[in-house]
């Protein structure tokens, strides 16, 4: 198992400074989420050959690996011009991943079109069907490249995506049946995924390659008033948190016990975003707490 840090809270550091800082926080793997000087949101990768070489050199010096790269493109847009642009960006991002020696790329199923464009007045079943069709076209285009390059793509349902819950996400990944396509479980999205966390992890287990760890509140409790959005009745709003373990309502003993039960052996990453003013303290706490849970629930092999 690789234990990684998503360094979003220390994104002010340069790529050359980042590996040393990650090592100082107790991690030997980086989960590189979008940043403007490497893989930025929606645009062609900014990772130049010189920048990649310097980043690789800094990681080697710090003894830190690149566990994942996270491109974010509109591959599920029902507008074909947006989807085709996403394909161009994805193909370049794959080249970056190969150059960096990163075998796992992670992303979301996607929210469809850019905010400036819409299909109908309100997002509904028809819009989601169009997004699903677009995403499948993108998989037809990309998965042969992933397979040829020996890379793995792990996708996650995300609040507000065309697919938000875990069960259909599992079905889709399993039915495609590509060795290059796997599934991510994002702990702070648990209460959008479904009602039985352990059952969802067990269902995902055969294709589970990547797990993100952060806490969140259960928005379904207290008549859905765990947090209040004004004006009342704004049901399209999707609110969740990325907190330190123990600050929300996820049952971490059950979470890690179930991962141990299914013999999870992929990438486990800390993805707390809430505490930039105490980023170092939060990251060190998360590393220690994840290790404590692993030591408690994952028994050493005889």
Secondary structure, DSSP 8 states (H G I E B T S, - for coil): -EEEE-GGGGTTS-HHHHHHHHHHTT-SEEEE---TTSS-SSS-----HHHHHHHHHHHHHHT-EEEEE-----TT-SSHHHHHHHHHHHHHHHHHHHHHT--EEEEE----S-TT--SSSS--HHHHHHHHHHHHHHHHHHHHHHHHHT-EEEEE--TTSS--SHHHHHHHHHHH--TTEEEEEEGGGHHHH-S-HHHHHHHHGGGEEEEEE-B---TTSGGGTSS--SSTT-TT------B-TTSSS--HHHHHHHHHHTT--SEEEE---S-GGGHHHHHHHHHHHHHHHHHHHS----
